[in-house]
Amino acid sequence: MNKKIFIHIGFPKTASTFLQKNIFPNIEGINYLGKPFKDKNNFFSNFEKKIITYNNENYERNKNEIVEYLNSYFSDKNCNKYLISHEGF
């Protein structure tokens, strides 16, 4: 089963908090991962550090590593759609 991971970057003053509290948790068929994060092994902290520090060249060079990192976390066999929402991105 192919996984789909959606990342909501939460640009400031665009109703991100409203979406995180009222919309995203209620979308059927999507595993929503947002604030407050229940972060096993500091996954989101590590992921955020990876993403924020990359420029286009670093991203292209490390794209496969990023995909593998995400796949290692999103292993729920009953779900293939995930949504991450975080203003830090």
Secondary structure, DSSP 8 states (H G I E B T S, - for coil): ---EEEEE---TTSSHHHIIIIIGGG-TT-EEEESS---GGGHHHHHHHHHHH--HHHHHHHHHHHHHHHHHH---TT--EEEEE-TT-
